[in-house]
Structure formats: C-alpha cells, structure tokens
Amino acid sequence: MNSENSYTLSQTLLDILACPACKGEIALMAEEQKLVCLGECQRRYPIRDGIPVMLIDEAELPEGALQ
C-alpha cells in the first residue's frame, strides 16, 4: 500500500461499529487512518488497506494508560 493512499469508511459502517474492549462508540481519525474509541478505554484501532482492524491486541492504548 502506498502511504499516500487514504481510504474512507462509510458512515453506515461507523454507526454500527463498537469498541470490542469496552463497547464504546467509535470515531474515524481519517488523517491517521485509525478508529478511536470514544468510550472509557480510548483505544485506537488501525485501518489497513481500507479495512478496520478491530482486534484488542492490535489496538494502541492512550498515552499514560497501563497495559
């Protein structure tokens, strides 16, 4: 994948996705190609080749969070 490529996710998909860790709402961070949890855990899930990787083990924890 070229790093200049940017994929978009439909609003319908974003509306039905939830954080697998805390079941919180998800928001798109388009420039960073990540989905961020707006719930209590605040995990960030990568988007690879236009596909959200909604695996807890693949998520980045927010700064200052304990693993």
Stockholm file with secondary structure:
# STOCKHOLM 1.0

chainA/1-67         MNSENSYTLSQTLLDILACPACKGEIALMAEEQKLVCLGECQRRYPIRDGIPVMLIDEAELPEGALQ
#=GR chainA/1-67 SS CCTTCCCCCCHHHHHHCBCTTTCCBEEEETTTTEEEECSSSCCEEEEETTEECCCGGGCBCCTTCCC
#=GC SS_cons        CCTTCCCCCCHHHHHHCBCTTTCCBEEEETTTTEEEECSSSCCEEEEETTEECCCGGGCBCCTTCCC
//
